[in-house]
Amino acid sequence: MELSENAITKPNRTRLTLIMVGICPAVFLTGMDQTILATAILVISVEFNTSQDIGWWANAYLLTLSAFQLFYGKLYSHFPIKFVYLVAIVIFEIGSLICTTAHSSITLIVGRAIAGLGAAGRAAYLGIMSAAFGLAAILGPFLGAVILQLTTWRWCFGINLPLGAVTVILCGILVHTPSDPSAQSLSLVQKALQLDIPGTVFMVGSLICLLMALQWGGAAYPWSDGRVIALFVVSGILAIAFVATQATKIAGKAHTIPSSLALSVYVAILFLPVWFQDVRGRSPLSSGELLTPLIAGYVVASILAGGITSGFKYYNPAMIIGTALSIAGATLLTTINLHSSTARIVGFQLLYGFGVGFEFGQPSCIVQTLLPEKDVPIGVTFITLVQNLCASVFVTVAQSIFQGEMHKRLEPLLPQSSNTSSILLSALPRILSSLPSETQETAKIAISDSIIRTFYVPMQDAARQDLVKEDTSSPEETAQDQNGREGVKENEKQVEKQDVNITTA
């Protein structure tokens, strides 16, 4: 936008096109980074010789991506939009550079967390580029597999650097935003007080301790271990402190929390390629192809759900369809085994992907329909935040289940003289190679069953969504009971007036 005395004027077509070309790579990278690791995880685990950090490579990105979205929203309200946006991209690039050059698992985790912190600042513009985001989510596993075949896994992150540079250059030169007089009237200290920094610190700290406890418990340490218990205690204390900051208005009216909803599809996106590669012996590219039904079904169903909701003027039909399909698909995924046919696996993924796609966008619709207009932006942002946060928790729980099942099933197969703990924490291919040849087939079945156990997490989440559906449908049902068709028509007018956008990011 061009600025003239704080007035916004529409840029010409050429300038607008270049601005969109600049923003599109940023949105594309945000979507791609959520799925590109899917086909590269097994290769990375072999290089770093660890299977216990698989969940953290995805979680670190999702955790900071979601936890700082509302924080960035406040930054955009009090500081120049262009400056905040470009700083977020630079932070993302720094994180990507750290991931590209990482020589240890912990360095990769730190890089992913920094990249997620930068990606959180770009999430505000996902809506206008939802097609790019959806395309990136589909292409992520494929692109990761192609990169693995042509070069090393490091370029799964290195590819972010030139594309991010395009965004910085084009947006830095072409985008001009007007200054906000109300924001300029505040001092730096006043702006800082509006950011709800205590709430953000307590929330992030509580979640990190919780995820570490879930990751270590039953795998690296027994659940009764003092370190695991201490993490749960600290997580609880920080959670109480977070609630206190909101209840006592330490941050004034800048509260962080409204309500929540969860998502566990990332468990399947993360562990299915590992199963394809390690159990079925597929290449990274082939595992990316086999994951396509899940992600493509999710994206296509999201679009269909938008059409259904717009056509019927109700959000319940899409949620009911999604709940039924996701419960069926997630349950069927838990039945696959070493000898399941490819057609069966593809069909189960399609079913689950369609179910998640139908459900995922509806909370945003509900928020836009039921909340006052001034509260809609924070409501929609919060839905995205909680979905990503819950995805982090579910991935951590799945990782804990995987490690626990591995220890239980493989420990009896290991030679008595071996260092059992060290072997079980190493990469899956190295675990198999450390076993006698006569037990490797049994071990592969054990690893397969351990991975499949993680799919019980999406199954229970899909069932839980049915309870959420019942709660979210009640306002509309109440309107029908009390006011008949007039109440429903009034709700339809409200939906049309607010121009509900059902795009899933």
C-alpha positions in Angstrom: 0.0 0.0 0.0 1.2 3.5 -0.7 1.1 6.1 2.1 0.2 9.7 1.8 -0.3 11.5 5.1 -1.6 8.4 6.8 -4.1 7.6 4.0 -4.1 4.3 2.3 -4.2 4.3 -1.5 -4.6 1.2 -3.7 -1.3 0.2 -5.4 -1.4 -0.3 -9.2 -1.7 -3.8 -10.6 2.0 -4.3 -11.2 2.9 -3.3 -7.7 0.1 -5.4 -6.2 1.2 -8.4 -8.2 4.8 -8.0 -7.0 3.6 -7.7 -3.4 1.6 -10.9 -3.7 4.6 -12.6 -5.2 6.6 -11.4 -2.2 4.0 -12.6 0.4 3.3 -15.9 -1.3 6.7 -17.6 -0.6 6.3 -16.7 3.1 2.9 -18.4 3.4 4.1 -21.3 1.3 7.1 -21.9 3.6 4.8 -21.7 6.7 2.6 -24.5 5.3 5.5 -26.5 3.8 7.5 -26.5 7.1 4.6 -28.3 8.8 4.8 -31.4 6.6 8.2 -31.4 4.8 9.8 -33.3 7.7 7.4 -36.2 7.3 9.5 -38.1 4.8 12.9 -37.0 6.1 12.5 -38.0 9.8 13.9 -41.5 9.5 17.0 -40.3 7.6 17.6 -37.5 10.2 17.2 -40.0 13.0 19.8 -42.3 11.5 22.3 -39.4 11.1 21.8 -38.3 14.7 21.3 -41.9 15.9 18.2 -41.2 17.9 14.5 -42.1 17.8 13.5 -40.4 21.0 13.6 -36.8 19.5 11.4 -37.5 16.6 8.4 -35.8 18.2 10.5 -32.7 19.2 11.6 -32.0 15.7 7.9 -31.4 14.8 6.8 -30.1 18.3 9.4 -27.4 18.6 8.1 -25.7 15.5 4.4 -26.1 16.3 4.8 -25.0 19.9 6.4 -21.6 19.1 4.3 -21.2 16.0 1.1 -21.4 18.0 2.2 -19.9 21.4 3.3 -16.6 20.0 0.5 -16.0 17.5 -1.5 -13.8 19.9 1.7 -12.1 21.0 2.4 -11.1 17.4 -1.2 -9.9 17.1 -0.6 -7.5 19.9 2.8 -6.5 18.3 0.9 -5.7 15.0 -1.5 -3.5 17.0 1.2 -1.4 18.6 4.1 -1.4 16.2 4.5 -0.8 12.4 3.0 -3.8 10.6 5.7 -3.9 7.9 8.5 -3.8 10.5 7.0 -6.6 12.6 6.3 -8.8 9.6 9.8 -8.4 8.2 11.4 -9.1 11.6 9.3 -12.3 11.8 10.6 -13.4 8.4 14.2 -12.7 9.5 13.7 -14.8 12.7 12.3 -17.6 10.6 15.3 -17.4 8.3 17.7 -17.6 11.2 15.9 -20.7 12.5 16.1 -22.3 9.1 19.8 -21.5 8.9 20.4 -23.2 12.3 18.4 -26.3 11.1 20.4 -26.4 7.9 23.8 -26.4 9.7 22.7 -28.5 12.7 25.1 -31.2 13.7 23.2 -32.5 16.7 19.5 -33.2 17.5 19.3 -30.5 20.2 20.6 -27.9 17.7 17.9 -29.0 15.2 15.3 -28.7 17.9 16.4 -25.2 18.8 16.4 -24.2 15.1 12.9 -25.5 14.6 11.7 -23.5 17.7 13.3 -20.3 16.4 11.7 -20.9 12.9 8.3 -21.5 14.5 8.7 -18.2 16.4 9.2 -16.4 13.1 6.4 -18.3 11.4 4.0 -17.2 14.1 4.4 -13.6 12.9 3.5 -14.5 9.4 0.4 -16.5 10.3 -1.7 -13.3 10.4 -1.6 -13.3 6.6 -2.4 -17.0 5.9 -6.0 -16.2 5.1 -5.3 -14.2 2.0 -3.0 -16.9 0.7 -4.8 -20.0 1.8 -4.4 -21.7 -1.6 -0.6 -21.4 -1.3 -0.8 -22.8 2.2 -2.9 -25.8 1.2 -0.6 -26.5 -1.8 2.4 -26.3 0.4 0.9 -28.8 2.9 0.3 -31.3 0.1 3.7 -30.7 -1.6 5.7 -30.8 1.7 6.3 -34.6 1.9 6.9 -34.8 -1.8 9.4 -32.0 -1.8 11.2 -33.4 1.3 11.5 -36.8 -0.5 12.8 -35.2 -3.7 15.4 -33.2 -1.8 16.5 -36.4 0.0 17.0 -38.1 -3.3 18.9 -35.2 -4.9 20.9 -34.0 -1.9 20.8 -34.1 1.9 17.9 -33.5 4.4 19.5 -30.2 5.3 18.1 -28.6 2.2 14.6 -29.3 3.5 15.4 -26.3 5.7 17.9 -24.6 3.4 15.3 -24.1 0.7 13.7 -21.6 3.1 16.6 -19.2 2.8 16.3 -18.0 -0.8 12.5 -18.0 -0.8 12.5 -16.0 2.4 14.9 -13.5 0.9 12.5 -12.9 -1.9 9.8 -12.0 0.6 12.1 -9.7 2.5 13.3 -7.8 -0.6 10.0 -7.4 -2.4 8.0 -6.5 0.7 10.7 -4.3 2.1 10.8 -2.2 -1.1 7.2 -2.3 -2.2 5.0 -2.4 0.9 4.2 0.9 2.6 1.9 1.0 5.6 0.4 4.1 7.3 1.3 4.9 10.8 -1.3 4.5 13.5 -1.7 7.8 15.5 -3.2 6.0 18.5 -0.2 3.6 18.7 2.3 6.5 18.3 0.8 8.3 21.3 1.9 5.4 23.6 5.4 5.2 25.1 7.5 2.1 24.6 6.8 1.0 28.2 3.0 1.4 27.7 3.2 -0.7 24.5 5.2 -3.4 26.3 2.6 -3.5 29.1 -0.1 -4.2 26.4 1.8 -7.2 25.1 0.8 -9.5 28.0 4.4 -10.7 28.3 3.8 -12.4 31.7 0.9 -14.5 30.3 3.0 -15.5 27.3 6.0 -16.5 29.4 4.0 -18.6 31.8 2.0 -20.3 29.0 5.1 -21.2 27.0 7.0 -22.4 30.1 4.1 -24.5 31.3 3.7 -26.2 27.9 7.4 -26.9 27.5 7.6 -28.6 30.9 4.4 -30.6 30.1 5.8 -31.7 26.8 9.1 -32.7 28.3 7.3 -34.7 31.1 5.2 -36.5 28.5 8.3 -37.1 26.3 10.4 -38.6 29.1 7.8 -40.4 31.1 7.7 -44.1 30.4 10.5 -43.9 27.8 13.7 -42.2 29.0 12.7 -42.4 32.7 9.9 -44.2 34.7 6.8 -42.1 35.4 7.7 -42.2 39.0 11.1 -40.7 38.4 11.7 -37.4 40.3 12.6 -35.5 37.1 9.3 -36.4 35.4 7.3 -35.6 38.5 9.2 -32.3 38.9 8.3 -31.3 35.3 4.6 -32.0 35.9 4.7 -29.9 39.1 6.5 -27.0 37.5 4.1 -27.2 34.5 1.2 -27.0 36.9 2.7 -24.1 38.9 3.3 -22.1 35.7 -0.2 -22.9 34.5 -1.6 -21.6 37.7 0.5 -18.5 37.4 -0.7 -18.0 33.8 -4.4 -18.2 35.0 -3.6 -15.8 37.8 -2.2 -13.2 35.3 -5.4 -13.4 33.3 -7.7 -13.4 36.4 -6.0 -10.6 38.2 -5.6 -8.5 35.1 -1.8 -8.1 35.4 -1.8 -7.3 31.7 -4.9 -5.1 31.8 -7.5 -6.0 29.3 -5.0 -7.7 27.0 -6.0 -11.2 28.1 -4.7 -14.1 26.0 -7.3 -16.9 26.4 -10.9 -17.4 25.2 -11.7 -21.2 24.4 -10.2 -24.3 22.8 -10.4 -27.2 20.3 -7.8 -29.8 19.4 -6.2 -31.5 16.4 -4.1 -34.8 16.2 -3.8 -35.3 12.4 -0.1 -34.4 12.8 0.5 -37.7 14.6 -0.5 -39.6 11.5 1.4 -37.2 9.2 4.5 -37.7 11.3 4.5 -41.5 12.0 3.0 -42.9 8.8 6.1 -42.1 6.7 8.3 -43.7 9.4 6.1 -46.8 9.2 6.3 -46.9 5.4 10.0 -46.5 5.3 11.2 -48.6 8.3 8.5 -51.4 8.3 7.5 -51.6 4.6 11.0 -50.7 3.2 9.7 -47.8 1.0 11.9 -45.0 -0.1 11.3 -41.4 1.1 9.7 -40.5 -2.2 7.4 -43.5 -2.1 6.4 -42.8 1.5 5.6 -39.2 0.4 3.3 -40.6 -2.4 1.6 -43.0 0.1 0.9 -40.1 2.5 -0.8 -38.0 -0.2 -4.3 -39.5 0.3 -4.3 -38.2 3.9 -3.2 -34.7 3.2 -5.1 -34.3 -0.1 -8.3 -35.6 1.5 -7.8 -33.1 4.3 -7.4 -30.1 1.9 -10.2 -31.2 -0.5 -12.6 -31.8 2.4 -11.8 -28.4 3.9 -12.9 -26.8 0.6 -16.1 -28.9 0.4 -16.9 -28.1 4.1 -16.8 -24.4 3.2 -19.2 -25.0 0.4 -21.6 -27.0 2.5 -21.6 -24.5 5.3 -22.1 -21.6 2.9 -24.9 -23.4 1.1 -26.9 -24.7 4.2 -26.0 -21.7 6.4 -25.3 -24.2 9.2 -22.0 -25.4 10.5 -23.5 -28.6 12.1 -23.7 -30.8 8.8 -20.0 -30.5 8.1 -19.1 -31.2 11.7 -21.4 -34.3 11.8 -19.9 -35.6 8.6 -16.4 -34.9 9.7 -16.9 -36.6 13.1 -18.2 -39.8 11.5 -15.5 -40.0 8.9 -12.6 -39.1 11.2 -13.7 -41.7 13.9 -14.0 -44.4 11.2 -10.8 -43.5 9.5 -8.7 -43.1 12.7 -10.1 -46.4 14.1 -9.3 -48.2 10.8 -5.7 -46.9 10.8 -5.1 -48.7 14.1 -5.9 -52.0 12.3 -3.2 -51.9 9.7 -0.2 -54.3 10.1 2.9 -55.5 8.4 1.0 -57.3 5.7 -1.9 -54.8 5.0 -2.4 -54.0 1.3 -1.6 -50.6 -0.1 -5.1 -50.1 -1.2 -6.4 -50.7 2.3 -3.9 -48.2 3.8 -4.7 -45.5 1.1 -8.5 -46.0 1.7 -8.1 -45.6 5.5 -6.0 -42.4 5.0 -8.6 -40.9 2.6 -11.4 -41.6 5.1 -9.5 -40.0 8.0 -8.2 -37.1 5.9 -11.8 -36.2 4.7 -13.0 -36.4 8.3 -10.4 -34.0 9.6 -10.9 -31.7 6.7 -14.6 -31.4 7.3 -14.2 -30.7 11.0 -11.1 -28.5 11.1 -12.5 -25.3 9.7 -15.8 -25.3 11.5 -14.6 -23.8 14.8 -13.6 -20.7 13.0 -17.1 -20.6 11.5 -18.7 -20.9 14.9 -16.5 -18.1 16.3 -17.5 -15.8 13.5 -21.1 -16.6 13.9 -21.5 -16.5 17.6 -19.0 -13.9 18.8 -19.5 -10.1 18.7 -17.9 -8.7 15.5 -15.1 -6.9 17.5 -14.1 -10.3 19.1 -14.0 -12.3 15.9 -10.3 -11.7 15.0 -9.0 -12.8 18.4 -11.4 -15.7 18.4 -10.3 -17.0 15.0 -6.6 -16.5 16.0 -7.1 -18.4 19.2 -8.7 -21.4 17.4 -5.6 -21.7 15.3 -3.4 -21.3 18.3 -5.1 -24.0 20.3 -5.3 -26.4 17.4 -1.5 -26.1 16.9 -0.8 -26.3 20.7 -2.9 -29.4 21.0 -1.2 -30.9 18.0 2.1 -30.4 19.9 0.7 -32.2 22.9 -0.8 -35.1 20.9 2.5 -35.6 19.0 4.4 -35.7 22.3 1.9 -38.2 23.7 2.2 -40.3 20.6 6.0 -40.2 20.9 5.8 -41.3 24.5 3.5 -44.2 23.5 5.9 -45.2 20.7 9.0 -45.2 23.0 7.2 -47.1 25.7 5.9 -49.8 23.4 9.3 -50.1 21.8 11.0 -50.7 25.1 8.4 -53.3 26.1 8.4 -55.2 22.9 12.0 -55.1 21.8 13.9 -55.4 25.2 13.2 -59.2 25.4 14.7 -59.6 21.9 18.0 -57.9 22.6 21.1 -59.9 23.6 21.6 -60.1 27.3 25.1 -58.6 27.1 24.1 -55.5 25.2 23.5 -52.0 26.4 19.7 -52.2 26.2 18.9 -48.5 27.0 21.4 -47.1 24.5 20.2 -49.4 21.7 16.5 -48.7 22.2 17.2 -44.9 22.0 19.1 -45.2 18.7 17.6 -44.9 15.2 15.2 -47.7 14.1 17.4 -49.1 11.3 20.3 -49.4 13.8 18.1 -51.1 16.3 17.2 -53.8 13.7 20.8 -54.2 12.6 21.9 -54.8 16.2 19.7 -57.8 16.5 20.5 -61.4 15.4 19.1 -62.2 11.9 16.7 -64.8 13.3 14.9 -62.2 15.4 14.8 -59.3 13.0 11.5 -60.2 11.5 10.0 -60.5 14.9 11.5 -57.1 15.8 10.1 -55.5 12.7 6.6 -56.7 13.7 7.3 -55.2 17.2 8.3 -51.9 15.7 5.3 -51.9 13.4 2.9 -52.5 16.3 4.7 -49.8 18.3 4.1 -47.2 15.5 0.5 -48.3 15.0 -0.1 -47.8 18.7 0.4 -44.1 18.2 -2.7 -44.0 15.9 -4.8 -44.6 19.0 -4.2 -40.9 19.8 -6.0 -39.6 16.6 -8.7 -42.2 17.3 -9.5 -41.0 20.8 -9.2 -37.3 19.6 -11.7 -38.0 16.8 -14.1 -39.5 19.4 -13.6 -36.6 21.7 -14.5 -34.2 18.8 -18.0 -35.7 18.9 -18.4 -34.3 22.4 -17.1 -30.9 21.2 -19.7 -31.1 18.4 -22.5 -31.6 20.8 -21.4 -28.5 22.8 -20.9 -26.2 19.9 -24.2 -27.1 18.2 -26.2 -26.3 21.3 -26.5 -22.5 20.7 -28.1 -23.0 17.3 -30.4 -25.8 18.6 -31.5 -23.6 21.5 -32.3 -20.9 19.0 -34.5 -23.3 17.1 -36.3 -24.6 20.2 -37.0 -21.1 21.5 -37.6 -19.0 18.5 -38.5 -21.5 15.7 -37.5 -20.7 12.2 -37.3 -17.0 12.9 -34.3 -17.5 15.1 -32.6 -19.7 12.5 -33.2 -17.1 9.8 -31.8 -14.4 12.0 -28.7 -16.6 12.5 -28.4 -17.0 8.7 -28.5 -13.3 8.2 -25.7 -12.9 10.7 -23.6 -15.4 8.9 -24.2 -13.7 5.5 -23.5 -10.3 7.0 -20.1 -11.4 8.5 -19.1 -13.1 5.2 -17.8 -16.2 6.9 -14.6 -17.5 5.5 -14.1 -21.2 6.0 -10.6 -21.5 4.8 -8.3 -24.0 6.7 -4.8 -22.9 7.4 
